[in-house]
Amino acid sequence: MENFNGTSEDYFILLGFSNWPQVEVVLFVLILVFYLMTLIGNMFIIVLSYLDSHLHTPMYFFLSNLSFLDLCYTTSSLPQLLVNLWGSEKTISYAGCMVQLYFVLALGATECILLVVMPYDRYAAVCRPLHYTVLMHPGFCHLLAVASWVCGFTNSAVHSLFILWVPLCGNRQVDHFFCEVPAILQLSCFDTHANELTLMVTSSVFVRVRLILIFTSYGAIAQAVLRMQSTIGLQKIFRTCGAHLMVVSLFFIPVMCIYLQPSTENSQDQGKFIALFYTVVTPSLNPLIYTPKTKMKEGQLRD
């Protein structure tokens, strides 16, 4: 088979949902609506958190980071998807594909880490209210945010460099709607089962360790609230932590469904729609889940 060296003149064909041409127009409309909702909702959170001095808190600092992440994450793939759904051309240059792969992976990994950092803020607010301002000092919050971004982009750099070294064949058809590691590995001239297993194991460790940290934080919060022996305390934990747990579920469950199972023909098709959910739907729901009313609830926690 013809070797595909991956130069700047090469291109890929993103198959996306071409197997279901009858739904492409419907998907275009739905994705465009959700994309606009994502842009407007997350920009609203960022601007409001900046302009309203009452929202200059660690919680809304991290929420602004999450909103900015969602804006970048959706923009890294959805405009290309909308173009492909609208027209007959479904190509992307090799360089464009590699850049998209890097940023999609980097932003996704950064969000994964940031969702681990945010429960620590809730832990400090609930379990250490008297020391909250010391534990969540602005300098420390900025350090946590920078560390999340650096770790996410470093992790993506390692996987992206690995993909650049994988020899590809003449097949240019990527069986997905954006460039991702498993779909690109399917174009390799060599057996990539070891690579796919490595990706599944590393993804498993990456996701499960963070889930353990998240639930450890909320376990400590639950113990602290239950010791209050009051229904008011239970209401507080549901009000303040329920939103974050919902966001964690919407993000991690689809990711685990895609990356923590062996690749098959059926799972590839299912993976497209699951990826469509956490790429399109989840970022648009975050502004609705996190509303400015949470500021009042946060204040009640430390009373």
Phi and psi in degrees as a GROMACS rama.xvg file:
@    title "Ramachandran Plot"
@    xaxis  label "Phi"
@    yaxis  label "Psi"
@TYPE xy
-62.2338  134.022  GLU-2
-77.663  146.343  ASN-3
-117.6  104.551  PHE-4
-80.3034  -18.065  ASN-5
75.4033  57.2998  GLY-6
-94.5178  175.793  THR-7
-65.3286  -20.8088  SER-8
-86.6846  -9.4997  GLU-9
-80.7065  164.747  ASP-10
-148.484  163.545  TYR-11
-119.216  158.068  PHE-12
-110.518  116.765  ILE-13
-85.0824  104.912  LEU-14
-64.5429  -37.8879  LEU-15
54.2276  -121.441  GLY-16
-109.742  30.3282  PHE-17
-65.923  -19.4163  SER-18
-71.5677  -15.3355  ASN-19
-124.852  66.5071  TRP-20
-60.4766  -24.949  PRO-21
-70.5429  -18.193  GLN-22
-104.82  -2.03215  VAL-23
-63.3928  -40.5589  GLU-24
-66.3485  -41.7287  VAL-25
-62.9738  -43.9581  VAL-26
-62.7066  -39.0018  LEU-27
-58.5347  -47.5024  PHE-28
-64.6372  -47.4574  VAL-29
-63.1867  -44.2753  LEU-30
-66.1161  -39.8278  ILE-31
-62.2912  -43.1569  LEU-32
-62.6626  -47.3449  VAL-33
-66.2998  -35.542  PHE-34
-64.6877  -43.3294  TYR-35
-64.9112  -39.0959  LEU-36
-61.1978  -41.0874  MET-37
-62.9993  -46.4601  THR-38
-62.3313  -48.7448  LEU-39
-67.998  -47.679  ILE-40
-63.3067  -47.2213  GLY-41
-73.2343  -35.0068  ASN-42
-63.7192  -36.9302  MET-43
-61.8382  -45.4284  PHE-44
-61.1062  -44.8587  ILE-45
-64.4496  -48.5651  ILE-46
-65.9432  -44.0525  VAL-47
-63.4023  -41.9479  LEU-48
-64.2274  -29.8075  SER-49
-80.1385  -41.1361  TYR-50
-81.7011  -34.4362  LEU-51
-87.8194  111.427  ASP-52
-63.7073  -24.4882  SER-53
-68.4324  -18.0169  HIS-54
-100.597  11.9422  LEU-55
-82.2271  66.9083  HIS-56
-124.805  161.791  THR-57
-55.7213  -40.3834  PRO-58
-59.1055  -46.9859  MET-59
-79.4889  -20.6286  TYR-60
-63.7291  -47.8633  PHE-61
-69.0953  -34.7607  PHE-62
-65.1547  -36.7307  LEU-63
-64.7046  -38.9824  SER-64
-61.9875  -42.5277  ASN-65
-64.0334  -41.3879  LEU-66
-65.2108  -41.9933  SER-67
-64.4481  -38.9213  PHE-68
-59.8538  -45.3904  LEU-69
-63.6391  -38.9479  ASP-70
-60.7957  -47.677  LEU-71
-67.7092  -40.2456  CYS-72
-63.7588  -47.7705  TYR-73
-67.3327  -37.755  THR-74
-69.3157  -22.9272  THR-75
-71.3694  -17.213  SER-76
-134.105  -33.2728  SER-77
-68.5265  -40.8261  LEU-78
-57.2374  -42.1327  PRO-79
-63.5171  -40.3936  GLN-80
-64.6819  -41.8562  LEU-81
-62.9946  -41.0158  LEU-82
-62.5215  -43.3817  VAL-83
-67.601  -36.5732  ASN-84
-71.0517  -32.0855  LEU-85
-79.7831  -38.657  TRP-86
-113.099  177.483  GLY-87
-82.3827  -24.5711  SER-88
-75.4103  125.255  GLU-89
-126.556  31.7804  LYS-90
-96.1474  155.886  THR-91
-143.389  138.817  ILE-92
-66.0953  159.07  SER-93
-60.1525  -45.4646  TYR-94
-62.4506  -43.238  ALA-95
-62.4962  -37.5924  GLY-96
-65.9384  -43.7029  CYS-97
-66.9532  -38.1636  MET-98
-65.5908  -43.5258  VAL-99
-62.7049  -44.8211  GLN-100
-57.4682  -44.2636  LEU-101
-62.8798  -48.699  TYR-102
-73.7201  -36.7633  PHE-103
-61.6515  -45.4535  VAL-104
-68.3452  -41.4276  LEU-105
-65.3514  -46.1146  ALA-106
-69.7351  -37.1007  LEU-107
-64.5769  -42.4458  GLY-108
-66.8336  -38.6394  ALA-109
-63.6206  -42.0415  THR-110
-64.1149  -37.9663  GLU-111
-59.3149  -41.628  CYS-112
-73.5942  -40.5678  ILE-113
-63.2115  -34.856  LEU-114
-68.6681  -15.655  LEU-115
-85.5089  -34.8474  VAL-116
-69.1964  -38.6341  VAL-117
-60.6624  -38.3654  MET-118
-62.929  -25.7044  PRO-119
-64.095  -36.4489  TYR-120
-63.2585  -42.6916  ASP-121
-66.3715  -37.5503  ARG-122
-61.458  -45.765  TYR-123
-64.5786  -37.6768  ALA-124
-68.6513  -38.469  ALA-125
-86.585  -47.1964  VAL-126
-91.5068  -25.3407  CYS-127
-130.027  54.9692  ARG-128
-60.595  -34.9915  PRO-129
-71.5959  -23.795  LEU-130
-106.985  11.5201  HIS-131
-59.2029  -46.8121  TYR-132
-65.6657  -26.7904  THR-133
-79.8583  -45.3927  VAL-134
-65.0594  -38.6853  LEU-135
-108.036  48.5456  MET-136
-61.0285  142.112  HIS-137
-51.6258  -39.3679  PRO-138
-63.2462  -39.9459  GLY-139
-68.2322  -38.9452  PHE-140
-61.8372  -43.7025  CYS-141
-63.9391  -37.5729  HIS-142
-63.2459  -43.0675  LEU-143
-63.2683  -41.3646  LEU-144
-65.4248  -45.881  ALA-145
-62.4137  -41.8457  VAL-146
-61.4773  -38.4892  ALA-147
-62.702  -46.2817  SER-148
-66.1444  -43.2629  TRP-149
-64.6521  -45.4177  VAL-150
-63.9244  -41.7779  CYS-151
-63.6975  -44.635  GLY-152
-74.407  -30.2277  PHE-153
-69.1902  -43.881  THR-154
-58.3254  -42.0994  ASN-155
-66.6506  -36.917  SER-156
-61.6887  -39.3169  ALA-157
-64.268  -49.4086  VAL-158
-66.2085  -37.6385  HIS-159
-67.1533  -42.0515  SER-160
-62.6026  -37.4394  LEU-161
-61.7293  -41.6064  PHE-162
-65.5884  -37.5841  ILE-163
-63.1089  -26.5961  LEU-164
-87.0435  -12.5303  TRP-165
-77.0924  122.979  VAL-166
-70.2407  128.962  PRO-167
-104.348  153.429  LEU-168
-94.297  -173.06  CYS-169
-70.8768  -15.8807  GLY-170
-67.1683  121.487  ASN-171
-105.704  4.98336  ARG-172
-90.453  111.601  GLN-173
-91.0439  118.82  VAL-174
-83.6212  63.8311  ASP-175
-164.561  173.476  HIS-176
-97.2095  -2.78478  PHE-177
-148.609  166.151  PHE-178
-79.8037  118.663  CYS-179
-135.369  162.116  GLU-180
-59.2342  -52.885  VAL-181
-59.5198  -39.2565  PRO-182
-67.1231  -37.4709  ALA-183
-71.3019  -36.7919  ILE-184
-60.7456  -29.5391  LEU-185
-66.3106  -14.9894  GLN-186
-92.0935  -0.303473  LEU-187
-71.198  150.178  SER-188
-77.4322  -15.0022  CYS-189
-113.621  167.79  PHE-190
-66.9839  123.089  ASP-191
-112.256  17.8935  THR-192
-60.4698  -38.1236  HIS-193
-65.3199  -39.7641  ALA-194
-65.3953  -42.4959  ASN-195
-66.8272  -37.7593  GLU-196
-65.1607  -41.9463  LEU-197
-61.7979  -42.5906  THR-198
-62.8146  -41.3418  LEU-199
-66.467  -41.0351  MET-200
-66.9572  -47.3491  VAL-201
-64.1512  -39.456  THR-202
-65.0482  -38.8492  SER-203
-61.7517  -46.8705  SER-204
-63.7441  -45.1139  VAL-205
-59.5246  -44.0835  PHE-206
-77.9464  -47.5843  VAL-207
-68.1428  -38.2019  ARG-208
-61.2842  -41.1197  VAL-209
-69.8776  -36.0725  ARG-210
-64.8385  -38.6626  LEU-211
-61.7301  -43.2882  ILE-212
-64.4516  -40.7251  LEU-213
-62.5272  -50.0414  ILE-214
-72.9116  -23.849  PHE-215
-65.191  -43.4598  THR-216
-61.7787  -45.7171  SER-217
-73.8423  -25.0804  TYR-218
-64.5923  -42.727  GLY-219
-64.9411  -38.6397  ALA-220
-63.1641  -44.8488  ILE-221
-61.2202  -42.1519  ALA-222
-62.999  -41.2469  GLN-223
-64.9381  -40.6277  ALA-224
-70.8226  -41.6092  VAL-225
-64.2978  -29.015  LEU-226
-67.6803  -21.0503  ARG-227
-68.5469  -25.7855  MET-228
52.9618  47.854  GLN-229
-143.828  145.647  SER-230
-67.373  -27.5371  THR-231
-63.6468  -40.566  ILE-232
-62.9446  -41.4793  GLY-233
-64.5577  -38.1219  LEU-234
-63.0953  -38.2154  GLN-235
-63.2792  -43.3265  LYS-236
-66.6891  -36.7402  ILE-237
-68.7095  -38.3314  PHE-238
-70.0361  -42.7772  ARG-239
-87.7021  -32.5953  THR-240
-103.299  -18.8953  CYS-241
-61.379  -38.7947  GLY-242
-61.8505  -46.3022  ALA-243
-66.8546  -40.663  HIS-244
-63.2147  -34.3235  LEU-245
-66.4032  -42.5947  MET-246
-64.3763  -41.8817  VAL-247
-59.5599  -43.3748  VAL-248
-64.1554  -44.6845  SER-249
-64.6899  -26.536  LEU-250
-90.3881  -49.4081  PHE-251
-78.7448  -36.2541  PHE-252
-61.7616  -48.6535  ILE-253
-61.827  -39.0775  PRO-254
-61.6927  -42.9481  VAL-255
-65.5977  -36.3449  MET-256
-63.749  -31.2946  CYS-257
-87.9207  -50.6864  ILE-258
-93.8758  -12.0303  TYR-259
-107.639  23.5305  LEU-260
-133.716  150.298  GLN-261
-61.2488  147.723  PRO-262
-81.2383  127.568  SER-263
-135.244  171.644  THR-264
-62.8936  -43.0889  GLU-265
-68.4754  -40.4076  ASN-266
-66.6474  -28.1731  SER-267
-65.0162  -44.3532  GLN-268
-66.2936  -42.4396  ASP-269
-64.5676  -37.5029  GLN-270
-61.9551  -33.0915  GLY-271
-62.1687  -45.654  LYS-272
-73.1262  -34.2628  PHE-273
-66.8023  -43.0166  ILE-274
-63.4999  -35.954  ALA-275
-61.7536  -35.9901  LEU-276
-65.5534  -52.5142  PHE-277
-79.5549  -12.4057  TYR-278
-88.2085  -33.8359  THR-279
-105.801  -51.0248  VAL-280
-79.8141  -51.2972  VAL-281
-55.7107  -48.003  THR-282
-62.1434  -27.6245  PRO-283
-78.5273  -22.0899  SER-284
-85.6692  -25.0494  LEU-285
-55.1782  -44.9733  ASN-286
-63.6708  -28.9492  PRO-287
-75.7044  -34.5214  LEU-288
-72.3333  -45.7324  ILE-289
-94.0295  103.823  TYR-290
-109.6  159.674  THR-291
-59.0361  -16.4801  PRO-292
-61.0427  -21.7689  LYS-293
-63.5861  -25.3786  THR-294
-59.3096  -42.7699  LYS-295
-62.8684  -42.0612  MET-296
-65.0664  -37.5775  LYS-297
-64.3081  -38.8526  GLU-298
-64.928  -35.8327  GLY-299
-65.3105  -30.4821  GLN-300
-63.2732  -35.7832  LEU-301
-98.3133  6.40169  ARG-302
